[in-house]
Amino acid sequence: MTNQTHIGRVALAVADIERSIRFYSDVIGLALLARDGNDAQMGAGDEPLLLLHGQPGLSRVRRATGLYHFALLLPSRADLGDALQHYVDANAPIGGFADHAVSEAIYLTDPDGHGIEVYRDRPRAEWPYRGNTLGMTTEPIDFQGVLRSQSGTWRGLPPGTMMGHIHLQVAQIEATERFYIDLLGLDPVIRYGPSATFLSANGYHHHIGGNTWAGVGLPPAPADAARLLWYEIRQPDAAAVEAIAARLDAAGHAYERDDDGLHVIDPSGIHVLLTTH
């Protein structure tokens, strides 16, 4: 998947950078890759996945567009078993578990209220379809089965861990779909009524989820809130980015470029960074 379109880094504003570094390293299992004052880069192996920006005094906000959760994809079920055993032993803030038929997931929350999913995918050959529709479900996880799969060695999240997907709180589903499908070129996968949509590239179960479960028409999170700053969608090559730029131009949708990549704001006020591998 890594040489195709996929989610890259996620950047979060947090109230206490020291607290967040401890949480993401000691509890979640990411490694501190770089630190510069109030900014920290966390990852697995040498791959940066999470960028933390400390901003003292931030408060939690719930009814705003932005992050619902980011999702760390582990290479194997054994890795998920190792993580689950560690989270139980560490009394981690686990919010739930789910078997989605295509994947098995653990849900947690960081000290600022940011949602986290840690999951493993089943092989694509095992994904269920109803006709041409992917049959994602939400069922109880096989807790003991996941634990039995563990290797028994916890050294943090392993090399090969990647940002599997991101789930967003959005202002409006139709506008979200028009932006991500028509302009960014993702494919629709599943639509759950008027309140949730799941989109992907390359036939994946989803790279981006969007929901309005907290309300329709919500504003972006204010500057004094712990919040999603931006997230990255990595494109296969420069031609893919240029094709997106052309569609944005044709639609009259503003964007900016710099040395980091192409920056665009989605209809919910969420900052998306488009880069190449």
N, C-alpha and C positions, 0 to 999 in steps of 0.2 A: 504493500500500500504506500510505502514511503516515497516512491518515485511517481505517484499519482496525486491528484488533488486530495488534501487532507488537512485537518486542523493542526496548527502549530502551537506557538506559545500563547499563553493567557496571562494578561497583566491585571493585577488587582491592587487597589488601594486598601491599606490596612492601618489600624489605629496605633499599633505597637509593633515595630519591625522586629524587635528582639523576641517578643512573644510569638510572632508568626514564624520566624525562623525555627525556633524551638519546636513549635507544633508540627510544622511540615517536615522537619527532619526526624525528631524523636517519635512522633506519633504516626504520621502518614508514611514516612520512609523515603522521602526525597533527600537528595544530597545538596548541600550548599556549594554551588559551583563558583559563585563570585559575589563579592560584597563591596558596595561603594556607599558609605554613609547610610542613608535611609532607603537604599535600593539593594535588593538581593535577588540573585538568580538561582532558582532551585531546579533540579533535574534528576535524571536517572542515567547512570553511566556518565557520559560526557554530553548528553543531549539536554539542552535547556528546555524546560516545559512550563515553568511558572515564574513570572516576574512579579516581585512584591515591592510596592512603594509605600513606605511608612509615612503617615500623615497624622501626627498626634491630634487627638480630640475628635476623631471621626466617630459617628454614631451609626447604629444599624438602621437600615431602612428596608421595608418589606414591600410597600405599594409603590413600586417604581420599575421602569424597564431596566434591563441589564441581565445579570447572571441569575439563572436558576441553579444550574450546577455545571462544573466542568468535569470531564470524565477521563480518568487515567486508565488506559488499556494495557493490561499485563500480557506477557507472551503466552502464558499457559495456565491451566487450571491448578497445577501444582503451585505456581506463583500466587494465585488467588488464595489457595489454602494457607500458604505461609503468611500472607498478609492478614487473613482473617484470624489466624491464631495469635498473631502479634497484636491486632486491634483488641481482641478479647483480653489478652494478658495486660495490655496497656490501659485498659478501661477507656478506650477511645470513645469519642462522642458519636456512636453509631445511631443513625436515625432510622435504618431499615435495611431490608434485603429484598431482592427480587430475582426471579427467573423470568427472563423476557423471551424465552424459547430460542432466541439467537445468541443470548449471552446470560451470564450470571453476574450479579452486581451487589456491591455493598455501598450504602449511602451514609455519608458522614457530614458534619458541619464544622467549619473552622471557628476560631474564637470571635471572628467578626461577623459570623452568620453566613459566610459564603458556602454554598453547597458543593459537595465533592462526591463523585462516584468513582469507585475503584472496581474494575470489572475485567472479565475475560470473555472472549468470543468463542462460541462453538464454531467448528469448521463450517464453511459455507454450504457444503454438501448436506449438512444436517438442518439448515434453516428451513422452517416449514412455510409453504406457500398455499394459499387458497386461490386457485387459478393463477393469475399473475400478481396477486397481492401478497406481500410478505406478511406472515402471520405472527407478528410480535404480540406477546401477551405479558401480563404481570401476574405471576403465580408465586407461591412461597418457594424460597430457595431450598435446595437439598443441603441444609446446614452441615450435617454430619458427613455427607459425601464430599463436600468441599474440604472440610477439615481432614478427612482421610486421604485426600489427594496431595497433601502438603509434603514437601521434601524434608521438612523438619529443621531447615536452616534459614534463619532470618538475618539478612544482611542489608535490609532496606529494599525498596523497590528495585527490581533487577534491570541491568542494561537491556535495551529492547522495549522497555516501557515507553509508550507514546501517548500523546493527547488524542484519544480516540474520537471524542465528539464534544460538542458544547451545547448545552440546553439553555435557552434564553427566555426571559420574561419579556414579551413584546406588547406593543400597544394595540396591534390589530393584525389578525391572521392573514387576511387577503392582501394587505399591503406588504406584509413580510414575504408572502409567497411570490408576489410580483417582483419584488426586489431580488430575492435570492435565486429564483428560477429564471425570470426573464433577463435580468441584468448580469448576475454572477454566474449563471449557467448550471446551477444545481438541478437535480431531478426530484420531483415529488415521489415520496415513498408511501406514506400513510397520512391520512387526515382523520383526526378524531373529532367529528362534529365541527362546531364553530369555534372550538377553543384550543386546539392543538394541531400542529403540523410537524412532520418529520421529513427532512430533505437530505439528499446525499449525492455523491459522485461515485462513479465506478461500480454501481450496484451494491454499495455498502448499505447496512440497515439504517444508519443515519449518521451524518456528520453534524447536522444542525437540527435541534429541536426548538420549536417556539410555542409558547403557551400564553394564554390570557387568563389563567386561573386566578390571579390576584386582582383581575379587573380589566376591562377594556378601556383603552384610551389613557393609560397611565403615563405620567411624564418620566423623563430620565431621572436617575438618582441625582440628588443635589451634590454640590462640590464638598459638603461637609459630611458626607456619608461614606462608609466603607462600600466600595462599588467595583464593578468591572470597568477598567480603564480602556482596554481594547483587547481584541484577540486576532489571531493570525490565521488566514487561510493560505496554505502553500499550494502553489500551482506547479504543474509539471515543467513548464518552461516559460520563457519570456513571451512567446507567441500567445500563450493562454492568457497572460495578463493583458497583452495588447488587445486581444479580442474582447475582453471585459471592458477595457477603456473605451473601445469603439462603441460598445452598446451603451455605456454610461453617457458618452457624448451624444449619441443619437437620441437618448431619452432626456437630455438636458439635466442629468443628475451630476452635481458637482463632485469633484474629487481633487486630491492633491498628490504630488509625487515628491519624494525625497530619496536620500540614499538608502533608506530602509525599505522602500517599496511604494505601493500605491495605497493611499489612505482614502477611505470612503465612509460616510455615515449612513447607516441603514434607516428605514422609516421610523424606527423606535428610538433614534438618537444614539445607537450603539456604534462605536468606532471599530471598523474592520480594516485590518492591514493585509494587503495582498502581496505576497512575495513569491519568489521562485526557489527551487531547491538549490 
